[in-house]
Amino acid sequence: MKVKYATIIVEDMDESIKFYTEAMGFEIDSQHDLPGATIILLKGEGDAMIELIKNTENETGFYSMGMDVEDVNTTVKELKSKGVKIIMEPRPITVGTLAFIEDPNGVKIALIQHH
């Protein structure tokens, strides 16, 4: 597994974009406008990205960490056998298959198998 992104739920998207681009040196990679949410992916050095989400459903702040996996079903099965808490079983999404686990501190970790 490798870390792909960190997701942050934002209060003010413009202010957040300005901070991460002007102060931190990230560049906007892509924008996705969904019903009820706007998602901006920011790219810095290396492969990992920051995902900013503006919506009304989640509390502002750090939301989750995303990790790329080769086979999400096999990964979830292995993690279950090790007693890891699965909070969302694998399901199809537009870019592949997604599942969520939770670490001992309550941090959500998205496991993503891309097409």
Summary of the structure (lengths in Angstrom):
residues: 115
radius of gyration: 14.7
end to end distance: 15.8
largest distance: 44.3
contacts: 310
relative contact order: 0.20
helix: 18%
strand: 53%
